[in-house]
């Protein structure tokens, strides 16, 4: 039995209108990702990687082509259906953490579960579980301004995990962190991958991409290279 595909993208095109001009940002991209793969999307500014990330994260829809996520044809969904998919299937980790400043770590992590309809008790139990998983059991009552950058990103990672999503989509997750903290966060992603999660990491940093098991390189809206990473960064 072959590995189960979680993402299948075929001839994906994304154009944007700028005045009378059509800007062709993604030019017929095709690839698939299996369950429990750890993939880095790389490319210089203007390569189309942010546009592709928005499509993968169901924050945008393609001009043409198909995107199937966990056997659902995402490219055909309405905005409401996309919002539901985002909440159920995708855990986002952003460079800027995107935490609510007045909410505790526990409440920030539990937030996606409100939309999913869980009771307060269920939300708190699950949020506590993932905060323990990311090593922050002793920081649950702290607000973002009482946490270090690395701790804030751990809260963001816990929030991404709380719904048991199909994929974790991390956009430059170490962009605002120093090298020591970046190393700790990448170590955490490695543990999350080993626990069975599918991770897609968007980065322009070669050093960060080397943690992934496969690297897809974009250039001018096309896939320039899609290859296994034979020199994965190993943790001591």
Secondary structure, 3 states (H helix, E strand, C coil): CCCCEEEEEEEEEEEEEECCEEEEEEEEEEEEEECCCEEEEECCCCCCHHHHHHHHCCCCCCCEEEEEECCEEHHHCCHHHHHHHHHHHEEEEECCCCCCCCCEHHHHHHHHHHHCCCCHHHHHHHHHHHHHHCCCHHHCCCEHHHCCHHHHHHHHHHHHHCCCCCEEEEECCCCCCCHHHHHHHHHHHHHHHHCCCEEEEEECCHHHHCCCCEEEEEECCEEEEEEECCCCCCCC
